[in-house]
């Protein structure tokens, strides 16, 4: 099967993920460049026009041949450009942080008011 290559312009909708209905220009306006950079390097069938690649600050030496993906080049580009991985916990991760494992005996004592 031959992969089809989508070259996205500013008016194109990305078509996948959480913000699938947003256009590329809206992603750039909302400063969500890292999601577009990730799509460029990790998805084989996604490419951008030259002006978008320059706005994403992807230099010529970090461009990859499409169709194809290159995760090593992605991490190398992030490290040289100073991007940092966001490890802030939100959503369900916050709930995991504060939940504690409880045993059946603890729950039984708690229900009977002996805690």
ChimeraX attribute file (.defattr): number of C-alpha atoms within 10 A of each C-alpha:
attribute: neighborCount
match mode: 1-to-1
recipient: residues
	/A:1	3
	/A:2	5
	/A:3	10
	/A:4	10
	/A:5	13
	/A:6	15
	/A:7	13
	/A:8	16
	/A:9	17
	/A:10	16
	/A:11	11
	/A:12	16
	/A:13	17
	/A:14	20
	/A:15	11
	/A:16	9
	/A:17	8
	/A:18	7
	/A:19	13
	/A:20	11
	/A:21	13
	/A:22	15
	/A:23	18
	/A:24	22
	/A:25	16
	/A:26	16
	/A:27	18
	/A:28	17
	/A:29	10
	/A:30	9
	/A:31	10
	/A:32	14
	/A:33	16
	/A:34	16
	/A:35	13
	/A:36	20
	/A:37	18
	/A:38	14
	/A:39	18
	/A:40	23
	/A:41	25
	/A:42	17
	/A:43	15
	/A:44	18
	/A:45	17
	/A:46	20
	/A:47	23
	/A:48	20
	/A:49	11
	/A:50	12
	/A:51	11
	/A:52	18
	/A:53	17
	/A:54	12
	/A:55	11
	/A:56	16
	/A:57	14
	/A:58	17
	/A:59	11
	/A:60	9
	/A:61	8
	/A:62	13
	/A:63	15
	/A:64	15
	/A:65	11
	/A:66	18
	/A:67	15
	/A:68	16
	/A:69	18
	/A:70	16
	/A:71	12
	/A:72	11
	/A:73	16
	/A:74	19
	/A:75	14
	/A:76	11
	/A:77	20
	/A:78	17
	/A:79	12
	/A:80	8
	/A:81	11
	/A:82	8
	/A:83	11
	/A:84	9
	/A:85	9
	/A:86	6
	/A:87	6
	/A:88	7
	/A:89	11
	/A:90	9
	/A:91	7
	/A:92	8
	/A:93	10
	/A:94	11
	/A:95	11
	/A:96	11
	/A:97	9
	/A:98	7
	/A:99	8
	/A:100	8
	/A:101	4
	/A:102	8
	/A:103	8
	/A:104	8
	/A:105	9
	/A:106	12
	/A:107	13
	/A:108	12
	/A:109	11
	/A:110	11
	/A:111	10
	/A:112	9
	/A:113	8
	/A:114	9
	/A:115	9
